[in-house]
Amino acid sequence: MTTILLLFLGTSLSAGLIVLILIVLSPFLDKRYAAKWKYLIWIFLALRLLVPFSGADGRPAAEWLSRTGTQTAAGPEKADPDITADGIGRAGRIIVELPAGMTTPMIPQSVLRSEESNTGITLLDVAAFVWMAGSLIFISVHVISYFHCKRQVMQKGRMVKDVHILRQVSERKRELQIRRTIRVMTYAEAGSPMVIGFRKPVLVLPTEQYSAEELFFILKHEMIHLKRGDICVKLLLVMANAVHWFNPVIWMMRREAAVDMELSCDERVTQGLDDAVRKAYTETLLSVLQKGFVRKTVLSTQFYGGTKIMKRRFQNIWIKNAKKNGIFVLICAVILTISLGTLVGCSAAKEDTAVSVDDNTPEMTISLDNDILETTMTLSFVKEGETEQKQVCLAAGDGYYLYLPDGEWRQSGSDMWAAVANEQVRLWIVHSEDKSIDSAGQELADDGYVTEEGVHRRKEEEDLIYHVELRASGNDVWEIFYCYPVDSEEGWGRELPVIADTFGVTAAADEESENGGQTGDTGAYVGTMNRIYRYVGRLINLVI
């Protein structure tokens, strides 16, 4: 939770700076460029605020944050790309020196994270809790307001049966090429015409009497909102504001985006029309304003009014000079936003390299001599009451790593190793996706394995003793098997469990399993927002 908070703080800072620049430049941009381009920039910024990433390579910026305090596992992850054919690193050096008497092997990252979460509540934990609570309250208030407003409309409103209104609706749908079914209702308490509803939109009209000309502009305006999916954009902005409720600049962004939404819609309505029609449209807007503006919910397309905002809309409608194509402004905003995000990520990553290792974790000494990396460390084995130390090297497989005594093992399969001194001594890894510990344990029990110490199983078959240890990672189960002759209990029987305990799932595989294919603590966000990206792509085509 604290990692996500730090990640969003950096995103809020970099995106907030862009928001301030755009707000300051709004008078200049409004005169020279069509409002739809600034509107698209707000959409991009809202997505940026919800899906933080380091701009240069698109990876979540949480990748460097998640390594804080877990430096003991950094060696194996870095060595993975340069493992030789036999699975054991060679050439250059990364030496991990354990303190004297240290018999505990390297602890996987998932264990370290679990231990860190139990070390007590910090000030950052409290801040993360307050942030999450504030976000939930913010989004809850708007969602409750939306459902309350929609329920009032559906209960107290009446379906429109006026043939003239229904004919106008049908003509506007045909003009704008809208295929969705639209219900038209009148509602006495509606402060202005609006569209409400995501899946089944309802066009709501006040009970006021409108002239044919006023009705034409009102229906066209609201149906343009509907065609572009502006209600969904408002939901996107509310979500971004909910996550960054602590940043007043984001509140300003949401209000400014709502104004630009109306400006761009006005431009679409009056596109190609002469002065007389523009005058009629502004009179319609003024008439709606004079009849009273009551803001019910942000998750609707009510006329966004107020004297100052209406003045901006009128000025924008009466700008006669042809406005420039603003795609260059959009591209510049995107590049600048990504660049600032990258600078924040690089700055944080630089600080991360200076994090000191906890006193309770193994001390690390790192030296790089060549481009290819080798990881070595020393493990202690207690055999027949005496301690024996061996230098071990990293052995890596697909999504995992472990340590094997240097020169004493050879790889006999993709995920299997055999002892050089005795072919009967073997160690192999089995990875099962979408399986629980219980189901894996039941399969082992059916195969004759007897449970020992919870996740450890053992069985004897002919002259060999088989062991298996179960490790869970997200929705996956890793099984570490090893076997040795019955008469080697005091030798291999003491060494192999220590080797098996060095097993660890690499950070990328561990986080991918937990987050459904995405790495980092924001994997769940990325998975959800990918669908929004696809929707916004279609929305941009409509706006343009």
N, C-alpha and C positions, 0 to 999 in steps of 0.2 A: 504493500500500500504506500509506504513512504517513497519507494522508488518511483512509482507512478506519479506521486505528487511532485517530486523533484523534476520529473520529465515534463509535466504539464506547466510547471512554473517557468521553465526555460522556453517552452513553446509560447506561453502567454506573453513573455517579455519580447521575443523576436517578432511575433505577429502583431502585438500591440503597437510596436513602433511603426509598422506599415500602416496600421489603422490611423494613427495620428497624422502621418504624412498625407494620407488620402483625404482626411477631413479638412486639413489646412488647405489642400489644393482643390477642394471641391468647387469653389467659385470659378476658378480657372478651367477645370475639367468640364463643368456643366455648360459653359459657353461654347466650348470648342469640340466636345465629343458627345456622341449619343449616350444617354444614360444607361443603356443596356450594357455598355462595356464596364462601367463602374459596378453595375449590378452583378456582373459575372465575377468581378474581382472579389466582391463580398462573399459570393458562394465559395470561391476557392479558399478564401481565408477561413471560412467556417469549417470547411473540410480539413484544412491545415491544423486548426485548433483542436479538432476531434481525433485526428490521426497523426500524432507527432512522429517525425522521422528525421534522420540526419540527411540533409538535402543531397549530398554528393552521390551517395550510393543507394539511397532509398531504404536502408536498413533502419529499424527502430532505434532511436537514440538511447533507449533503455538498455541496449546491449552492453554499453560501457558501464552504466550504472549498476547493472545486475552483477558485475564482477567485484564491486566494492566489498571488501571483507572476505573474499573467497580466493585470495591470491594463491593458495596452496594447490589449486587445480589448474592454474594458468599454464604450467609447463606442458601437461599432456595435450591440452587443446591446441597449443601453438605447434606442437610437434607432429600433429596428424598429417599435414600435407606432405611431409618428407619421410614417411616411414618406408623402409626398404621392403623388398619382396618377401622376406621372411617375417615381416611384421615387427621387427625390432630396429629402432633408430640407430644410425651410424654417423660417422664423420664429426662435424662441429660439436660444441658442448653447451649444455645447460645442466649444471650440476646442482642437485638439490641435496643439501647436507642436513641430516637429522641430528638433533642433539644427542649426546652420549646417553645410552640407556633407554632411548626411545624405541619402543617395540611396536607401537601402534602404526599400521601402514597408512598410506594416504587415504583421506576421507573423501568420498564423492561430494560434489557440490550440493546435491539435494539434501544430504545429511547436514552439511554446514549451514544451509539456509534454515533447516528445521531447528538447529541448535541456536542460531542467531535470533530466531523469532521468540525464543523463550528467555532471553537475557534481561527482560524488563522493559517497562514503558519509558520511552524517551520523549523529549519535547517535540521531536519531529513526528512521533507516533500520534501525539495529541493533535498536532496540526493536521495530519492526514485524516484523522477521525472527523475533525471539525469541517475540513474541506468536503469530505464525502457526505456528511450530514447536510451541509449547506446545498450541495448539488441535488441531493434527493428531495429536499424541501422545495427548492426552486422549481424543479421539473414537475413535482407533485402539484404545486399550486396551479401551474399553467394547464396541466392535464385535467385536473378537477374542474377548473374554470371552463375549459373547452367542453367537457362532457355535460356540465351543468347548462351551458348556453345551448348546446345542441338539443338536449332534452327539453328545454323550455320551448325551443322553436318547434320541435316535433309534436309536443303536447298542445301548445296554444296556437300554433300557426295553422293556416288553412291552405289547402291546395288551390292554386289559381285555375279558374275555369274560363276566364275571359278569353274569348277567341282571338282578339287583337293582340293580346300579350303573348299567347301561345304561338301565334303566327310569327311575331317578331322573333321569338326565341328560336323557332325552326329556321327562319331565314339567317339569323346570325350563326347558328350551328353550321349551316351549309356554307356560308361565306368563309368561316374560319376552319372548315373541314374537321369539325368535332364529331366524333362518332359515339361518344359516351352518352348514356341516358342521363338527362338532367331533370330533376324534379323542381318545379317552381312553386314557391309558397309565399303567402303574405303573413307578416308577423307584426302586430301592433307596436311592440316594444323595440323593434329594430331601429337603431339610430340612423342607419343608412343601408342602401343595397349592399349585399355581400354574398359570397359563396362560402359555405361551410360543409365540412365532410371530406374525408380522404378517399374512401372506396366508393361511396355512393353520394356524390356531391349534391347539395341542395342550393338552389339560387333563391335567396330570401329577399323579398321586397317589403318595404314599409307599407302601411295602409294608405299612404299619401296618394293623391291623384297626380299622375304625370302626363304631360303632353306626349304626342307621338314622337316628336323630336327628342325630348328628354329621355323617353323610354329607349329610343334607338341608341343613344350614347351610353346610357346606363348598362344596357344589356351587352353591348359590344365591349365595354370596359371590363365588366365582370367575366365575360366569357374568354377574354384574352388572358386574364388571371388564371382561369380554369385550364385553358389549353397549355399554358406554360408550366403548370404545376406549382404556382406560387405558394399555395398552402403548404406543400411539402418543403419548400425553401424556408418558409417561416418556421416550420418545425426544426429544420436543420440549424437555423440561427438560434432558436431557443435552446437546443441541446448544447451548442457551443457556449452560449451564455451561462447555461447551468454548470458546465464543467469549469468555466472560468468566472464564476460569480464574484470572486474576490478582486477582479480586475475591472475598475470602472471604465476603462477604455473599451472593453468588449461590450459593455452596456451601450456605450455611444455607437459602436459599430452596428449593433442590432437596430437601433433607431434610425441610423443613417441608411442602412440597407433597406428598411421599410420605405423610406422616402424615395430612394432610387428605384425601388420596385414600382411605385406609383408614377414616377417621372417617365420610366421606360414604357409603362403601359399607356400613359398619355401620348407619348410619341408614336406608339403603334396605332392608336385610335385616329390620330390626326395626320397620319402619314399621307402625303399627296393631296391634302384637302386645301381649299382656298381660305382666304381670311374670313369670309362670312360664316363658313362652317366652323372654323376655329372659335369664332366669337360665340356661336351657338353652344359649342362644347363647354367653353369657360362659364357661360351663363348657367349651364346645367350643373356644373360643379358648384358654383356659387349658390344655386338654389338648394342643392342638397345640404350645403353647409349651413344655410340660414334656417333650414327645417330642423336643425338640431343634430349634433354629433354625439353619440353615446358609444364609448368604446367598450365592447362586451368581452372580447377575447382576442389575443394576438394570433390565434390559430384560425383565422378567417381572413377574407379579403375585403373587409369593410374599408370604405374610403378613409384613407389616413389623413385626417384633417387638422384643424387648428389654423389660426390666421396666418402665422409665419410660414407654415408648410404650404398652405394654399397659395400664398403669394409666390413662393418658389415655383409651384406648379404652373401658375399663370405666366410667369416670366419665361419659363422653359417652353411653354406652348407657343408663345409669341416671338420666339427667336426665329428670325427669317433667314439668317445666313445658314447655308448648308453646313452641317456638322461633319467633322472628319471621322474617318474610320478609326476606332480606338483600339484596334487589335495590338498595336505597338505598346500602348499603355498597359494593356492586360499582360502581355509577355514580360514587360519590364517589372511589373508588380510580382509576377510569379517568380522570376529569376531573383529579384531582391529578397523575397520572402524565403526562398530556399537557401540563398546565400547566408542570410542572417541565421537561419536555423543550423546551417553547417558550422558557422563560427561559434555558436553557442555549444554545439556538440563537441567540436574540437577543443574548446576551452575546458569543458568539463572532463573530457578524456585526458587532457594534460594533467589536470588535478588528480585524476584517478590513479595515474602512474606513480604519484607521490604518496599514496596511502600506505601507512605503516602496517606491518603484519602483527596480528594480535599475539600476546605473549604465550598463549596456549596453543598456537599453531606452529608447525615445523618451520625452522629458519631456512630461508632460501638464499643461495648464492648463485647468481646468473652471470655467465660470461659467454659471449658469442664470438667464435673464431672464424666460422665459415658460413656460407649461405644455408647449408644443410644443418639441421639441429639434432642433437642427441640428448636424451633425458636419462639420467642415472640417479639412483639413490641407494641407500643401504637399508636392508631389512634384517630384523633379528628373529631367529628361530630358536625355540627352546626344545632341545632333544635330549632325552634321558637326564634331565636336570641341569644340563649345561647349555649356555647361550652360544649360538653360532651366528655369525653375521655374513651376509652375502651381498655383493653389489648386484642390483637388478636394473634392467633396462625396460623402457616403455615398449609394450606390445599393443598395437591398436587394431581394432576391427571396424566394422560398419556401425558407427554410432556408439562405440564403447572403447575402453582402454583397460589395461591391467599391467602388472609388472612381473617379469620372469627373470630368474637368476641368469646373469650374462653368460652365454656360451653353453648352458646346460639344457637348453630346450631348442627344438626345431618345430617349425610349423608344418603339420601334416595334412592340413585342410584349410578351407576358407575361415573357419572359426574353431579350429582344433590344433592343439599343440601336444607334442609327445616328448618325454624326457629322453635325452641322448643316451643316458646310461641304462635305461630300462624301457623298452617299447610298451610294456604293460602299463606304465604310468602315463596317464593322459589327462588333459584338461580341455573342455570344449564349452562353447556358449550357444544357447538356444534362445532366440528372441521371438516372442509371441505377441502379436498385436491384438488389441481389443479383448484382452483376457484378464481375469482377476486372479489374485493370489489363491483364493479358495478353489477356483476351477482348476488352476494349475496343480495345486496340492492334491486335489481329488484324483487327477490323472496319474500323478506319481504314486498315490496310495494304491490305485488299481494295478500299477506296475510292480508293486511289492515294496515300495519305499516306506520306511517307518519314520514318523515325525520325531525330530529332536530339536529342542530349543526354538520352537515356533516356526521359523522359515527354513530350518535345516532338515534335510531328509537323508536317510542312509539305508542301504541294503547290502547284503552279501550274496554273491552269486558265484558258485564254484570256488575258485581260489582268489577272487577279487572282491574288494570292498568299494562300493560306489557311494558317492556323496553328491548332493545337489543343494545349492542355496538359492532361494528365490528373492528377487529384488523387483519392486514395483516402480514404474516410472509413468505417471499419468495413467493412461488406459492400457499400457503395455506391461508385460512381465518378462523379465530377463532371468534365465536359469543358468547358473554356473555349475557345470558338472565336472567332477574329477574322480579318478579311480586309481587304485594301487593294489599290489598283492597283499594278502592277509598277513603275511609275516613281516610287512614293512610298516606296521602301525606306529612304532616309535621313531621311524625315519620319515618316510614320505607322509605318513599320517599326521605328523606335526608340522611339516613344511607346507603342504598343499593348502590347508585352511588359511594360513597367513597370506599366501599368494592370492587365493580367492577373495580375501577381504580387500585387496587393492583394486578390485573391479569397480569401475565407475562409468556412468553414462556420460558422454560428452555433453557440454552445455547445449549445443544446437539440437541434438537428438532429444535431450530431456525436455527442453522448452517446446520443441515441436510437438512432442507427444502430449504435453499438458495443454497446449493452446491450439490443437487442431491443425498443425502444419505451419504455424507462425512462431517465430522466435521472439524472446524478450517478454517483459511483463505486459506489454501492450498487444500481445498476440490476439487476445480476445477482441480488442477494439478493432484491430486491423481486419480480422475476419468479418466482423459485422459491417464495417464501413466500405469494404470492397463492393458490396451490393449497392450502397449509396453512390459510390463513384460511377457505377454503370448507369444508374438512374440519372445522375447529374449530367453525364455525357449526352444522354438523350435530351435533357432539359436545355442544355446549352445550344443544341441544334435548333430547338424551337425558338429560343430567345433571339438567336442570330437571324 
